[in-house]
C-alpha cells in the first residue's frame, strides 16, 4: 500500500494566523483511494527548513503532497525548493504565462511582473491548470516516488486535486475505501465505545470512535476492490450500530445537528422559532448556516434580561421570582412564548450560565436548560457541562436544543 506525507508550507500556519483545513481535506480524499497518510508536516517559509522537510518526506514516503507557497512574492519558495529537492529543473511555460495574463485581463488590471514566477514548471513534470487563481499545480514522478505541489487557498487546491491530481496518482491507489460517520448526541465517547466494544476490534470494516464538541462519533471504514463492495461491507455494521445506540444516533454522514434538523423540518413542512438567553442568537446563526433554511426558520428573539423575557416572551413574573431565569420552568415558558408570538410550529429556548464564572446566586457555569414547545408536545432538558468554557457551553447547549427538535420530529412525525 502506498504511503503519503502531506507537507503544509507557510509561516502563517505555524503562527496560527490561519486554520489549515487542507490536510483534513487531503487526508479524507486520499483515504478513499486506499492511500495511507502517515504524516502531516508543517514548515515555515524558510528555504533551509523547507528543503530538509521536503527531502526527508521524499525519502520515507511514496507520495508527497505539498500545499502553499506558490504565490508570486519572494517568500513563496515551495516550487523552487521542492522541485530542486526532487531533482527537477524549472522552465517558463508560455501557456501558463498567457493564462496568468488572461486572469488579470478578466479582472481589468495589469499583471504585476512578479506573477511570472508562477509560470515556471518542472521539465518532464505535469502541470495542473488553476481555474480559480493564477498558480498552477505541479506533479512529478521519478524512481517510484511522486511529488505533487498545490496552491494553498482551499478554493483553489480542492477542485484542482479532484480534477487533476486524482488521475495523476491513481496508480498508487490500493483498493477502494468507503467511509461513513455515525453521529450521536447525549452519550459520551467512552460509553458509546463500551456499547460497541466488540465492533471496535474489527479489521475490515474498521469502527473507530472519536469525539467532537458535545458529540460522539463512530467512523465505519471498509476497503474492497470496488466502491459497491466496500459500501456493502459498511451497511450491516452501520445498521448494528444504529440498533445498539438507538435514539442517540442523529444522523449518518450528517454534517451537523443543524443540518439534520433543517432536513427534518423541510421534510415535514414545519417551521421553527427560537428564544435565547445565554446563547444570544447562536441557534438561528447555526440554523441559517444551512442552505435553504429560510423556508423553515421564522423568528429569533434574544432576551437576556428578565424584563425582556416577560415583555417579549410572556414569561410570568411569578415564574422568574420563584424559580429564577435559569430554570426548567422559565425555559418552558420561553419556548411556548416564542412559538406563540412567531406563529411557528415549534419553539425552542435556551437559558443558563454560559460562564466562565458562576452567577450571583451560585449557579455554576455550564448549568443550562433547553426546552421545546409544539402544539402536541412540551419538554425541557437540563444540561450540565461541568465546564467553565463559555464557547463550549454555548455551542453544546445550542446543539442540545436542536437535538430536542430532532427527537420530537422523528418520534412524532417520522
Kinemage of the C-alpha trace (Angstrom):
@kinemage 1
@onewidth
@group {chain A} dominant
@subgroup {mainchain}
@vectorlist {calphas} color= white
{ca unk a 1} P 0.000 0.000 0.000
{ca unk a 2} L 1.331 3.439 -0.936
{ca unk a 3} L 2.028 5.857 1.895
{ca unk a 4} L 1.766 9.615 1.697
{ca unk a 5} L 3.027 12.629 3.588
{ca unk a 6} L 1.292 15.993 3.421
{ca unk a 7} L 3.639 18.964 3.605
{ca unk a 8} L 1.967 22.248 4.514
{ca unk a 9} L 4.090 25.309 3.801
{ca unk a 10} L 3.549 28.705 5.386
{ca unk a 11} L 4.745 30.623 8.408
{ca unk a 12} L 1.182 31.883 8.866
{ca unk a 13} L 0.100 28.309 9.626
{ca unk a 14} L 2.795 27.897 12.283
{ca unk a 15} L 1.779 31.204 13.876
{ca unk a 16} L -1.868 30.150 13.971
{ca unk a 17} L -2.968 33.040 11.779
{ca unk a 18} L -4.897 30.667 9.503
{ca unk a 19} L -6.586 27.336 10.097
{ca unk a 20} L -5.039 24.591 7.985
{ca unk a 21} L -8.045 22.766 6.506
{ca unk a 22} L -6.085 21.407 3.548
{ca unk a 23} L -4.605 18.483 5.489
{ca unk a 24} L -8.032 17.313 6.594
{ca unk a 25} L -9.431 17.512 3.064
{ca unk a 26} L -6.468 15.715 1.513
{ca unk a 27} L -6.360 13.008 4.184
{ca unk a 28} L -10.040 12.202 3.694
{ca unk a 29} L -9.742 12.179 -0.089
{ca unk a 30} L -6.568 10.074 -0.139
{ca unk a 31} L -8.193 7.524 2.163
{ca unk a 32} L -10.875 6.989 -0.472
{ca unk a 33} L -8.120 5.839 -2.823
{ca unk a 34} L -6.649 3.466 -0.288
{ca unk a 35} L -3.581 5.679 0.166
{ca unk a 36} L -2.444 5.915 3.768
{ca unk a 37} L -1.392 9.310 5.092
{ca unk a 38} L 1.241 8.630 7.738
{ca unk a 39} L 2.422 12.149 8.474
{ca unk a 40} L 1.327 15.774 8.386
{ca unk a 41} L 4.311 18.122 8.370
{ca unk a 42} L 4.118 21.908 8.636
{ca unk a 43} L 7.092 24.119 7.838
{ca unk a 44} L 7.501 27.876 7.539
{ca unk a 45} L 8.744 29.950 4.629
{ca unk a 46} L 12.388 29.185 5.316
{ca unk a 47} L 14.500 27.722 2.481
{ca unk a 48} L 16.728 25.519 4.613
{ca unk a 49} L 13.978 24.079 6.749
{ca unk a 50} L 11.694 23.544 3.762
{ca unk a 51} L 14.458 21.773 1.837
{ca unk a 52} L 15.110 19.486 4.807
{ca unk a 53} L 11.392 18.737 5.253
{ca unk a 54} L 10.880 18.013 1.547
{ca unk a 55} L 13.966 15.789 1.276
{ca unk a 56} L 13.005 13.848 4.400
{ca unk a 57} L 9.422 13.373 3.198
{ca unk a 58} L 10.550 12.185 -0.237
{ca unk a 59} L 12.949 9.757 1.391
{ca unk a 60} L 10.365 7.991 3.539
{ca unk a 61} L 7.092 8.268 1.582
{ca unk a 62} L 5.831 7.116 -1.811
{ca unk a 63} L 3.823 10.292 -2.335
{ca unk a 64} L 4.444 13.797 -1.016
{ca unk a 65} L 1.749 16.438 -1.474
{ca unk a 66} L 2.860 19.987 -0.660
{ca unk a 67} L 0.393 22.854 -0.325
{ca unk a 68} L 1.085 26.560 -0.129
{ca unk a 69} L 3.937 28.808 -1.130
{ca unk a 70} L 3.101 29.058 -4.844
{ca unk a 71} L 2.365 32.775 -4.858
{ca unk a 72} L 4.309 35.474 -6.714
{ca unk a 73} L 6.225 37.014 -3.801
{ca unk a 74} L 9.758 36.362 -2.594
{ca unk a 75} L 8.659 34.223 0.360
{ca unk a 76} L 6.745 31.831 -1.926
{ca unk a 77} L 9.502 29.251 -2.277
{ca unk a 78} L 7.738 25.878 -2.415
{ca unk a 79} L 8.008 25.437 -6.176
{ca unk a 80} L 11.749 26.092 -6.374
{ca unk a 81} L 12.832 24.281 -3.212
{ca unk a 82} L 10.698 21.144 -3.626
{ca unk a 83} L 11.473 20.691 -7.324
{ca unk a 84} L 15.181 21.084 -6.633
{ca unk a 85} L 14.987 18.589 -3.753
{ca unk a 86} L 13.372 16.077 -6.135
{ca unk a 87} L 15.863 16.815 -8.906
{ca unk a 88} L 13.608 18.595 -11.423
{ca unk a 89} L 14.662 21.673 -13.393
{ca unk a 90} L 12.206 24.552 -13.797
{ca unk a 91} L 11.493 26.393 -17.051
{ca unk a 92} L 8.983 29.042 -18.114
{ca unk a 93} L 5.778 27.719 -19.697
{ca unk a 94} L 4.424 30.297 -22.147
{ca unk a 95} L 0.897 28.854 -21.972
{ca unk a 96} L 0.883 29.456 -18.238
{ca unk a 97} L 2.160 32.993 -18.819
{ca unk a 98} L -0.812 33.625 -21.088
{ca unk a 99} L -3.199 32.020 -18.584
{ca unk a 100} L -1.968 34.402 -15.895
{ca unk a 101} L -2.201 37.442 -18.166
{ca unk a 102} L -5.747 36.436 -19.142
{ca unk a 103} L -6.689 36.093 -15.483
{ca unk a 104} L -5.658 39.695 -14.799
{ca unk a 105} L -7.317 40.954 -18.002
{ca unk a 106} L -10.598 39.428 -16.830
{ca unk a 107} L -10.166 41.349 -13.580
{ca unk a 108} L -9.485 44.527 -15.524
{ca unk a 109} L -5.999 45.072 -14.093
{ca unk a 110} L -2.429 44.817 -15.321
{ca unk a 111} L -0.411 41.764 -14.343
{ca unk a 112} L 2.472 42.519 -11.940
{ca unk a 113} L 5.664 41.134 -13.439
{ca unk a 114} L 6.319 39.202 -10.234
{ca unk a 115} L 3.471 36.886 -11.202
{ca unk a 116} L 5.662 35.438 -13.940
{ca unk a 117} L 7.331 33.378 -11.203
{ca unk a 118} L 4.179 31.277 -11.192
{ca unk a 119} L 4.773 30.247 -14.821
{ca unk a 120} L 7.816 28.115 -14.004
{ca unk a 121} L 7.116 24.381 -14.359
{ca unk a 122} L 9.278 21.253 -13.985
{ca unk a 123} L 10.826 19.736 -17.092
{ca unk a 124} L 9.234 16.320 -17.552
{ca unk a 125} L 6.533 17.031 -14.984
{ca unk a 126} L 2.777 17.571 -15.181
{ca unk a 127} L 1.022 20.922 -14.934
{ca unk a 128} L -2.401 21.220 -13.279
{ca unk a 129} L -4.360 24.208 -14.545
{ca unk a 130} L -5.753 26.551 -11.912
{ca unk a 131} L -9.316 27.557 -12.777
{ca unk a 132} L -9.721 29.651 -9.626
{ca unk a 133} L -6.422 31.522 -9.346
{ca unk a 134} L -3.071 32.148 -11.002
{ca unk a 135} L -0.731 29.491 -9.600
{ca unk a 136} L -0.808 26.145 -11.423
{ca unk a 137} L -0.255 22.926 -9.557
{ca unk a 138} L 2.646 20.656 -10.416
{ca unk a 139} L 3.203 16.906 -10.477
{ca unk a 140} L 6.419 14.880 -10.787
{ca unk a 141} L 7.245 11.163 -10.743
{ca unk a 142} L 10.665 9.534 -10.507
{ca unk a 143} L 12.027 6.218 -9.252
{ca unk a 144} L 8.642 5.133 -7.934
{ca unk a 145} L 8.164 8.354 -5.992
{ca unk a 146} L 5.589 11.071 -6.618
{ca unk a 147} L 5.653 14.761 -5.693
{ca unk a 148} L 2.582 16.970 -6.065
{ca unk a 149} L 2.617 20.709 -5.347
{ca unk a 150} L -0.699 22.528 -4.941
{ca unk a 151} L -1.715 26.125 -4.157
{ca unk a 152} L -2.583 26.914 -0.565
{ca unk a 153} L -6.037 28.567 -0.804
{ca unk a 154} L -8.592 25.756 -0.285
{ca unk a 155} L -10.902 27.087 -3.014
{ca unk a 156} L -8.024 26.629 -5.472
{ca unk a 157} L -6.495 23.471 -4.009
{ca unk a 158} L -9.609 21.293 -3.577
{ca unk a 159} L -11.025 21.488 -7.123
{ca unk a 160} L -7.530 21.088 -8.579
{ca unk a 161} L -6.986 17.965 -6.504
{ca unk a 162} L -10.264 16.387 -7.588
{ca unk a 163} L -9.933 17.241 -11.276
{ca unk a 164} L -6.218 16.766 -11.889
{ca unk a 165} L -4.404 15.111 -9.000
{ca unk a 166} L -6.657 12.075 -8.564
{ca unk a 167} L -5.978 10.819 -12.118
{ca unk a 168} L -2.269 11.612 -11.675
{ca unk a 169} L -1.883 9.455 -8.527
{ca unk a 170} L -4.443 6.768 -9.408
{ca unk a 171} L -1.698 4.176 -9.977
{ca unk a 172} L -0.829 4.367 -6.278
{ca unk a 173} L -4.372 3.539 -5.166
{ca unk a 174} L -4.614 0.434 -3.007
{ca unk a 175} L -8.227 -0.591 -3.423
{ca unk a 176} L -11.374 1.434 -2.878
{ca unk a 177} L -12.328 2.706 0.554
{ca unk a 178} L -15.844 3.589 1.703
{ca unk a 179} L -16.212 5.519 4.918
{ca unk a 180} L -19.307 6.648 6.823
{ca unk a 181} L -19.772 8.514 10.080
{ca unk a 182} L -22.431 7.665 12.648
{ca unk a 183} L -23.110 10.802 14.691
{ca unk a 184} L -24.573 10.686 18.188
{ca unk a 185} L -25.576 13.112 20.909
{ca unk a 186} L -26.241 12.820 24.669
{ca unk a 187} L -23.853 9.890 25.030
{ca unk a 188} L -20.157 10.181 25.805
{ca unk a 189} L -17.390 8.710 23.692
{ca unk a 190} L -16.392 6.152 26.339
{ca unk a 191} L -19.979 4.989 26.939
{ca unk a 192} L -20.560 4.714 23.203
{ca unk a 193} L -17.318 2.779 22.747
{ca unk a 194} L -18.268 0.405 25.560
{ca unk a 195} L -21.603 -0.427 23.941
{ca unk a 196} L -19.842 -1.112 20.636
{ca unk a 197} L -16.638 -2.565 22.120
{ca unk a 198} L -16.578 -5.792 20.108
{ca unk a 199} L -17.134 -3.863 16.877
{ca unk a 200} L -14.062 -1.732 17.523
{ca unk a 201} L -11.930 -4.851 17.149
{ca unk a 202} L -12.975 -5.447 13.536
{ca unk a 203} L -10.247 -5.286 10.898
{ca unk a 204} L -12.352 -4.683 7.801
{ca unk a 205} L -14.610 -2.804 8.136
{ca unk a 206} L -12.942 -0.864 10.937
{ca unk a 207} L -15.017 1.007 13.520
{ca unk a 208} L -13.283 3.923 15.245
{ca unk a 209} L -14.735 6.227 17.919
{ca unk a 210} L -13.869 9.876 18.328
{ca unk a 211} L -15.355 12.931 19.967
{ca unk a 212} L -16.272 16.389 18.785
{ca unk a 213} L -17.703 19.299 20.747
{ca unk a 214} L -20.723 17.877 22.542
{ca unk a 215} L -20.923 14.814 20.289
{ca unk a 216} L -19.528 11.312 19.946
{ca unk a 217} L -18.950 9.721 16.563
{ca unk a 218} L -18.152 6.325 15.101
{ca unk a 219} L -16.426 6.117 11.739
{ca unk a 220} L -17.039 2.922 9.768
{ca unk a 221} L -14.466 2.278 7.045
{ca unk a 222} L -14.301 -0.652 4.619
{ca unk a 223} L -11.776 -1.494 1.921
{ca unk a 224} L -12.597 -3.585 -1.154
{ca unk a 225} L -11.860 -3.927 -4.837
{ca unk a 226} L -14.839 -1.794 -5.838
{ca unk a 227} L -16.902 1.008 -4.368
{ca unk a 228} L -20.024 -1.160 -4.426
{ca unk a 229} L -18.324 -3.956 -2.483
{ca unk a 230} L -16.942 -1.541 0.102
{ca unk a 231} L -20.381 0.038 0.600
{ca unk a 232} L -21.980 -3.388 1.043
{ca unk a 233} L -19.461 -4.191 3.772
{ca unk a 234} L -20.345 -0.987 5.638
{ca unk a 235} L -24.134 -1.380 5.585
{ca unk a 236} L -24.651 -4.182 8.138
{ca unk a 237} L -22.126 -2.629 10.515
{ca unk a 238} L -23.894 0.728 10.434
{ca unk a 239} L -27.275 -0.932 10.973
{ca unk a 240} L -25.943 -2.809 14.010
{ca unk a 241} L -24.528 0.409 15.476
{ca unk a 242} L -27.887 2.110 14.994
{ca unk a 243} L -29.627 -0.815 16.685
{ca unk a 244} L -27.321 -0.688 19.688
{ca unk a 245} L -27.247 3.092 20.136
{ca unk a 246} L -30.889 3.730 19.264
{ca unk a 247} L -32.084 7.310 19.777
{ca unk a 248} L -28.591 8.600 20.490
{ca unk a 249} L -27.906 8.408 16.740
{ca unk a 250} L -28.970 11.591 14.994
{ca unk a 251} L -27.517 11.013 11.558
{ca unk a 252} L -25.344 9.012 9.200
{ca unk a 253} L -22.894 11.272 7.372
{ca unk a 254} L -24.867 14.313 8.516
{ca unk a 255} L -22.559 17.308 8.571
{ca unk a 256} L -24.011 18.558 11.881
{ca unk a 257} L -27.155 18.601 14.009
{ca unk a 258} L -28.486 21.819 12.462
{ca unk a 259} L -28.299 20.264 9.005
{ca unk a 260} L -30.264 17.261 10.219
{ca unk a 261} L -32.890 19.478 11.875
{ca unk a 262} L -33.383 21.635 8.778
{ca unk a 263} L -33.720 18.457 6.714
{ca unk a 264} L -36.444 17.131 9.048
{ca unk a 265} L -38.265 20.469 9.199
{ca unk a 266} L -38.386 20.659 5.409
{ca unk a 267} L -39.498 17.058 5.034
{ca unk a 268} L -42.385 17.564 7.468
{ca unk a 269} L -43.226 21.116 6.326
{ca unk a 270} L -42.664 22.545 9.793
{ca unk a 271} L -41.358 25.936 10.905
{ca unk a 272} L -39.260 26.874 13.918
{ca unk a 273} L -38.604 29.916 16.099
{ca unk a 274} L -36.038 30.432 18.852
{ca unk a 275} L -35.807 32.232 22.186
{ca unk a 276} L -32.391 32.535 23.750
{ca unk a 277} L -30.662 33.971 26.755
{ca unk a 278} L -27.105 32.680 27.247
{ca unk a 279} L -26.598 31.631 23.610
{ca unk a 280} L -27.546 35.096 22.329
{ca unk a 281} L -28.596 34.264 18.781
{ca unk a 282} L -26.272 31.303 18.299
{ca unk a 283} L -29.073 28.891 17.331
{ca unk a 284} L -30.534 30.998 14.475
{ca unk a 285} L -26.989 31.534 13.212
{ca unk a 286} L -26.390 27.786 13.044
{ca unk a 287} L -29.799 27.091 11.507
{ca unk a 288} L -29.386 29.737 8.820
{ca unk a 289} L -25.891 28.498 8.006
{ca unk a 290} L -27.732 25.616 6.322
{ca unk a 291} L -28.714 26.423 2.720
{ca unk a 292} L -32.477 26.662 2.317
{ca unk a 293} L -33.157 27.319 5.994
{ca unk a 294} L -35.239 30.379 5.132
{ca unk a 295} L -38.119 28.058 4.276
{ca unk a 296} L -38.319 26.753 7.865
{ca unk a 297} L -36.925 29.472 10.154
{ca unk a 298} L -39.477 32.047 11.299
{ca unk a 299} L -38.172 34.202 14.102
{ca unk a 300} L -35.485 34.543 16.746
{ca unk a 301} L -35.522 36.519 19.981
{ca unk a 302} L -32.584 37.190 22.311
{ca unk a 303} L -33.949 38.002 25.770
{ca unk a 304} L -31.070 38.356 28.204
{ca unk a 305} L -32.845 40.325 30.901
{ca unk a 306} L -35.781 39.147 32.981
{ca unk a 307} L -37.726 42.194 31.827
{ca unk a 308} L -37.278 41.156 28.192
{ca unk a 309} L -38.338 37.597 28.980
{ca unk a 310} L -41.545 38.973 30.487
{ca unk a 311} L -42.283 41.681 27.909
{ca unk a 312} L -41.327 39.876 24.700
{ca unk a 313} L -41.992 36.216 25.504
{ca unk a 314} L -44.659 36.492 28.164
{ca unk a 315} L -42.725 34.629 30.848
{ca unk a 316} L -44.674 35.117 34.071
{ca unk a 317} L -43.145 37.411 36.658
{ca unk a 318} L -44.052 34.873 39.340
{ca unk a 319} L -42.088 32.175 37.493
{ca unk a 320} L -38.963 34.313 37.422
{ca unk a 321} L -39.399 35.283 41.067
{ca unk a 322} L -39.947 31.733 42.320
{ca unk a 323} L -37.663 29.687 40.082
{ca unk a 324} L -35.254 32.204 38.560
{ca unk a 325} L -34.244 32.819 34.958
{ca unk a 326} L -32.098 29.681 34.895
{ca unk a 327} L -34.744 27.031 35.443
{ca unk a 328} L -36.807 24.478 33.585
{ca unk a 329} L -39.971 26.473 34.309
{ca unk a 330} L -38.579 29.606 32.650
{ca unk a 331} L -37.186 27.645 29.692
{ca unk a 332} L -40.567 26.041 29.023
{ca unk a 333} L -42.386 29.391 29.145
{ca unk a 334} L -39.778 30.923 26.832
{ca unk a 335} L -40.310 28.151 24.275
{ca unk a 336} L -44.085 28.484 24.485
{ca unk a 337} L -43.833 32.265 24.225
{ca unk a 338} L -41.700 32.307 21.101
{ca unk a 339} L -43.951 29.779 19.404
{ca unk a 340} L -46.990 31.897 20.233
{ca unk a 341} L -45.660 35.256 19.041
{ca unk a 342} L -43.964 33.893 15.910
{ca unk a 343} L -46.692 31.548 14.745
{ca unk a 344} L -44.115 28.830 14.172
{ca unk a 345} L -44.911 25.136 14.571
{ca unk a 346} L -42.041 24.641 17.011
{ca unk a 347} L -40.491 26.938 19.584
{ca unk a 348} L -37.183 26.191 21.296
{ca unk a 349} L -35.407 28.033 24.070
{ca unk a 350} L -32.132 28.194 25.971
{ca unk a 351} L -31.435 29.794 29.333
{ca unk a 352} L -28.440 29.193 31.556
{ca unk a 353} L -24.980 30.163 32.768
{ca unk a 354} L -22.502 30.194 29.883
{ca unk a 355} L -19.619 31.159 32.135
{ca unk a 356} L -16.775 31.311 32.629
{ca unk a 357} L -17.961 32.137 36.162
{ca unk a 358} L -20.973 31.176 38.276
{ca unk a 359} L -23.832 33.647 38.564
{ca unk a 360} L -24.541 35.758 41.635
{ca unk a 361} L -26.852 33.102 43.076
{ca unk a 362} L -24.114 30.478 42.931
{ca unk a 363} L -25.468 28.515 39.966
{ca unk a 364} L -22.439 27.059 38.198
{ca unk a 365} L -21.163 27.758 34.720
{ca unk a 366} L -22.427 25.086 32.356
{ca unk a 367} L -25.847 24.778 34.014
{ca unk a 368} L -28.265 25.303 31.153
{ca unk a 369} L -31.873 24.458 30.385
{ca unk a 370} L -33.131 23.854 26.849
{ca unk a 371} L -36.805 23.444 26.029
{ca unk a 372} L -39.146 22.754 23.135
{ca unk a 373} L -42.795 23.612 22.682
{ca unk a 374} L -45.155 22.370 19.974
{ca unk a 375} L -48.919 22.006 19.712
{ca unk a 376} L -48.833 18.435 20.989
{ca unk a 377} L -45.538 18.356 22.859
{ca unk a 378} L -43.523 20.156 25.506
{ca unk a 379} L -40.211 19.077 27.012
{ca unk a 380} L -37.292 20.557 28.930
{ca unk a 381} L -33.811 19.144 29.320
{ca unk a 382} L -31.207 20.058 31.905
{ca unk a 383} L -27.667 20.346 30.553
{ca unk a 384} L -24.703 20.263 32.922
{ca unk a 385} L -21.352 20.517 31.175
{ca unk a 386} L -19.257 20.998 34.336
{ca unk a 387} L -17.015 23.305 32.319
{ca unk a 388} L -16.092 26.976 32.602
{ca unk a 389} L -15.567 27.288 28.851
{ca unk a 390} L -18.051 29.888 27.621
{ca unk a 391} L -17.831 28.973 23.934
{ca unk a 392} L -18.116 25.249 24.667
{ca unk a 393} L -21.182 25.774 26.856
{ca unk a 394} L -22.912 27.945 24.264
{ca unk a 395} L -22.194 25.524 21.436
{ca unk a 396} L -23.241 22.403 23.334
{ca unk a 397} L -26.437 23.922 24.698
{ca unk a 398} L -27.413 25.110 21.203
{ca unk a 399} L -26.769 21.583 19.914
{ca unk a 400} L -28.873 20.035 22.647
{ca unk a 401} L -31.757 22.411 21.921
{ca unk a 402} L -31.607 21.453 18.252
{ca unk a 403} L -31.466 17.803 19.231
{ca unk a 404} L -34.774 18.205 21.073
{ca unk a 405} L -36.288 19.250 17.749
{ca unk a 406} L -34.765 16.229 16.029
{ca unk a 407} L -36.130 13.830 18.647
{ca unk a 408} L -39.596 15.414 18.553
{ca unk a 409} L -39.933 15.243 14.780
{ca unk a 410} L -38.548 11.700 14.499
{ca unk a 411} L -40.823 10.398 17.259
{ca unk a 412} L -43.973 12.347 16.461
{ca unk a 413} L -43.778 12.887 12.710
{ca unk a 414} L -41.370 10.234 11.403
